[in-house]
Amino acid sequence: MQNIAELLGCQYPIIQGAMGVICNPEMVAAVSEAGGYGVLGSAFQEDAEELRRQIQQVQTLTGKPFGANLTVLNPRCAEMAQVMVEMGIKAITTSAGDPGPLVQMLKPQGVKVLHVCPTVDKAKKAQAAGVDAVIAEGAESGGIQGHDAVSTMVLVPAVADAVTLPVVAAGGIGDSRGFRAALALGAKGVQVGTRFIASAECIAHENYKAMICQATETDTILIDRTDRIMVRVLPTALAQRLREDPSGGRSAAIPRQNIGKAWIQGDLDAYTLAAGQVAGIVHEVKTVREIIEEMVSPYEA
Ligand SMILES: Cc1cc2nc3c(=O)[nH]c(=O)nc-3n(C[C@H](O)[C@H](O)[C@H](O)COP(=O)(O)O)c2cc1C
């Protein structure tokens, strides 16, 4: 079965997870330059023109392949997908919803689709919808996830047994041990989020990076967003208040536009800070190249 690096045309089977407003073009390009597969987000751009500008910016920084991410539930998803195609993006990761309509739109144009799945059932449905690979994302991952809470250790081999497509493991991978473990579980590659936030090239504020570097494995908390969506975040005062508030309504109480204020400007009370349990083994900010080279070193040997 195809290795993810072959599928995506990069050197190593390491995909940088989309991370909302903090997958800045410099970081995306740095991941691709270091042999991984950088991925731009599209959920928080002001409009399609902003996405177009960001893609152009990555293209000026690297000639290596990179991709983009679509949140299926984003009302502007089809418009964003069209810009990605026009700008020459060759592979798109999709999440949060049915990838079927996007597959029908993107595959005839030669664009590969890799869909994020939190359960075997969703992985089988994604395969039936015609995706090129599934990203099995365990519940230790940072950011939004379902309520089923299956760990990466169980999800990856279960999905690998259930589908014929290549499987990418996501959730909890932060160094060469996690990378090799994922391959041993049957994955053909990994998707890494939290570890790349604590990279020199990531635009995330130093307060955010510092919280990741100081967190222990028990520090992240799950907040229930009520509509069968949970989000794993760092234990800021805001997150702790939200956890104790059983009424939910998180989105209404905290405007989505506040995300940059918190993630990029460092105001930790403006929005919650997504991060995975792997923060417990991330202790210092490193360059993207250092992170990737450490991750693949025994693999290369
Ligand atoms: C801050 C943050 C923002 C994220 N935003 C997105 C997103 O916009 N779209 C998406 O598909 N996944 C998103 N994710 C999930 C990541 O792409 C990736 O799958 C996940 O971080 C992997 O788990 P890890 O954090 O343990 O490495 C986000 C994760 C984090 C930590």
The ligand as an SDF file (V2000), in Angstrom:
LIG
                    3D

 31 33  0  0  0  0  0  0  0  0999 V2000
   -4.8070   24.7160   17.6760 C   0  0  0  0  0  0  0  0  0  0  0  0
   -5.3900   23.6370   16.8080 C   0  0  0  0  0  0  0  0  0  0  0  0
   -6.2700   24.0010   15.7730 C   0  0  0  0  0  0  0  0  0  0  0  0
   -6.7870   23.0170   14.9280 C   0  0  0  0  0  0  0  0  0  0  0  0
   -7.5800   23.3880   13.8720 N   0  0  0  0  0  0  0  0  0  0  0  0
   -7.9570   22.4580   12.9640 C   0  0  0  0  0  0  0  0  0  0  0  0
   -8.6740   22.8430   11.7890 C   0  0  0  0  0  0  0  0  0  0  0  0
   -8.9470   24.0310   11.5550 O   0  0  0  0  0  0  0  0  0  0  0  0
   -9.0490   21.8470   10.9350 N   0  0  0  0  0  0  0  0  0  0  0  0
   -8.7340   20.5350   11.1590 C   0  0  0  0  0  0  0  0  0  0  0  0
   -9.0720   19.6670   10.3480 O   0  0  0  0  0  0  0  0  0  0  0  0
   -8.0370   20.1420   12.2630 N   0  0  0  0  0  0  0  0  0  0  0  0
   -7.6420   21.0790   13.1560 C   0  0  0  0  0  0  0  0  0  0  0  0
   -6.9010   20.6860   14.2450 N   0  0  0  0  0  0  0  0  0  0  0  0
   -6.4390   19.2880   14.3810 C   0  0  0  0  0  0  0  0  0  0  0  0
   -5.0390   19.1230   13.7690 C   0  0  0  0  0  0  0  0  0  0  0  0
   -5.0520   19.3590   12.3880 O   0  0  0  0  0  0  0  0  0  0  0  0
   -4.4280   17.7250   14.0240 C   0  0  0  0  0  0  0  0  0  0  0  0
   -5.1970   16.7080   13.4310 O   0  0  0  0  0  0  0  0  0  0  0  0
   -4.2790   17.4420   15.5090 C   0  0  0  0  0  0  0  0  0  0  0  0
   -3.7080   18.5450   16.1640 O   0  0  0  0  0  0  0  0  0  0  0  0
   -3.3990   16.2060   15.7410 C   0  0  0  0  0  0  0  0  0  0  0  0
   -3.2640   15.9270   17.1000 O   0  0  0  0  0  0  0  0  0  0  0  0
   -2.0740   16.5200   18.0240 P   0  0  0  0  0  0  0  0  0  0  0  0
   -2.5130   17.8770   18.3940 O   0  0  0  0  0  0  0  0  0  0  0  0
   -2.0160   15.5790   19.1660 O   0  0  0  0  0  0  0  0  0  0  0  0
   -0.8140   16.5090   17.2000 O   0  0  0  0  0  0  0  0  0  0  0  0
   -6.4160   21.6500   15.1330 C   0  0  0  0  0  0  0  0  0  0  0  0
   -5.5540   21.3190   16.1900 C   0  0  0  0  0  0  0  0  0  0  0  0
   -5.0340   22.2910   17.0190 C   0  0  0  0  0  0  0  0  0  0  0  0
   -4.0940   21.8910   18.1130 C   0  0  0  0  0  0  0  0  0  0  0  0
  1  2  1  0
  2  3  1  0
  2 30  2  0
  3  4  2  0
  4  5  1  0
  4 28  1  0
  5  6  2  0
  6  7  1  0
  6 13  1  0
  7  8  2  0
  7  9  1  0
  9 10  1  0
 10 11  2  0
 10 12  1  0
 12 13  2  0
 13 14  1  0
 14 15  1  0
 14 28  1  0
 15 16  1  0
 16 17  1  0
 16 18  1  0
 18 19  1  0
 18 20  1  0
 20 21  1  0
 20 22  1  0
 22 23  1  0
 23 24  1  0
 24 25  2  0
 24 26  1  0
 24 27  1  0
 28 29  2  0
 29 30  1  0
 30 31  1  0
M  END
$$$$
